[in-house]
Amino acid sequence: MMGKGREIIDMMQRRKIKALCVQVTRWNGNKANILAEGYKLRYSSASPESRNGVGVILHRELQEEVCEVSRVNDRIMYVKMMFGDEMVMVLTPYAPQVVCLEDENEKFWRNLDGVMVRIPENERVIVGGDLNGHVGERKGGEERWHGGWGYGERDEEGKKIVEFAVAFDLVITNTYLQRKR
């Protein structure tokens, strides 16, 4: 993310993206910065040495709708926005990679579960993050959560992602898009 603000904003403008979740921001602190042309990045990072960091970039039209920003840690944050009479939470998680310690992995999933269980049922949740796993192909009984177009073989992290989707009744949207081989 360092030094890439202009490039990201250009891409958002070309693709008409109003909200973008980012991971590995590597910015220090829990702050907000105007990147360019009214796009604002709200981010969370532990320290300058951190390889992590998450954030949400919002177009100026959406900034007025923000009701709450919660920076859980350098791997999880969310922004709540009101659209008409509907509350929408944009959650950006960044799961530890496979090479990370098991304790770090377990702590991440506990923290993410803790955020999810506190969300009122009448709020819509959009998870835009990197959960560092492969969910693979759909298995029987997963039609509600998995679109059938998974990539690769399901690994241990992918199992956690599917369990997370099932537990909180979420759809793994990138499995609804067929990719080229």
N, C-alpha and C positions, 0 to 999 in steps of 0.2 A: 504494500500500500504506500510505502514511503516514496514520494516523488511521482506517484501515479495518479494524483487527483484529477488533473486536467484530462488525461487519457480516459479515465473512468467516466467523467462527466460528458465528454464527447460521445462515448459509446452509449451512455444513458439517453442523450439527446437524439442520436441517430435512431435508436430503437424505441424511443418514446416511453422510457421507463421512468416512473415517478418515485419508486421506492426500490432500494437495492440493499440486500444484506451482504456484508463483507466479513471475511475472516482473515486472520493473519495480518492485522493492521499494523502491528508493531509500533503504534503510537503510545506514548507514555501518559498514563493518567486516565481519569474518567471525565471527559470533557466533550465539547462540541466545537466544530470549526466550520466556517463557511468555506466551501471548496472553490466554487466558481458559479457565477450567474444564478445565485440564489439557492444552490444545492447545499444542504447542510449535512455534515457527518456528525453523528452522535456516536461516541465510541467508549469502549472499556478495555483497559489494559493494565496489567499489574505493575510492570516496571520497565525501564529501558532495556533490560536484559531479556525480557519475555519474548519468546518466539510466537506467542499467541496474540490475542487481541481480537475483538469482534466489534462490529459497528453496523449502523443503519444509515444509509444516505437517503435523504428525502428532498424532493422537489419543493420549492417554496409554497406551492398550492397545498401540500400535505402538512407542512409545518404548523399551520394554524389549527389543524385537527388534533395535534398531539395533546393528550391528557396526562400521560405518565411515561417516564423513562426509568427503567430499573436496570442497573448495572450489577448483576449478581456477582460476577467475577470476570477474569480475563477470557473466559470461554463461553459465557452465557450472558446475554442481555436481551431486553425487549423494550418495544415502544408500543404504547396503547394509543389508539386514535379513535375518534368518534366520527362515524359517517352516518349522517341522518340520525336515526335513533338506534344504530347498531355500533357496539364497541368491537373493535378489531385489534387483536394483539399480533404484532409482527415480532417473532422470536428468532434470534440468530444465535444458534449454538455452534461450537467448534469442538468436536470430539478429539480426544488424544489419538495419536497415531498408534499403530500396532506396536511399535518399538518402545512406547512409553510404559512406565511401570503399571502393573495391574491395579495398585492402590489409586493411582491417578485416574485410571479408567473407571473404576467403581465409584469414585468420588464424583466424577463428571455426571454419570448416569443417575446417581442419587440426587444431585443438585438439579438436574433437568427434570426428573420426576417430581421433585419438590415444587418447582415452578408450575408444572402442569396441574398438579392436584389442587392448587390454589386458584385456578382460573374458574370463574363462575360459568355454569353451563350455558348461559345466554350469550356468552362472548365467543366470537369467531377467532380462531387461531390460525396463523400462517407461519409455518416453520421454514425459514430460508437459511439453511446452514450446511455445514460440512460435517456429516456424522461418520466419515472415514470408514465406510464399509461397503461391501457389495451385497445387495439383496438377491441377486441372481434371478432365475426364472421363478414364476409364480408356482406355488404348490397348491394342491387341492384345499379348498375352503378359504383361500385368501383373496377371493375376487373382490371383496368390499374394499380392501386396502392396497392391493397390488394390481397394476394394470396389465401385467403379463409380458412386458418388454424389459425385463431386468438385464443387466450386463454382467457377464462372467458367472462364476459359481458363487453361491451364497457362502460367505465366510462367517466366522464367529461374530464379528462386528455387525455384519448384515443380519444375523439372527437377532441381535439386540435392537436393530432398527425396526425390523418387522414386529418384534414384541412390543416396542414402544408405540408403533402405529396402531396395533391391535388394542393395546391397553387404553389408549386415549382416543380411539376411533378417528384416526387420521388417515389420509390417503397419501400414498407415496407417489406424487404426481409425475416424477420423471420416469416411472415405469409405464406410463400411458403413451410414451413417445417411442416410436421405433427408430433405432439408430442404424446407420450404415455399418456394415462389417468392417 
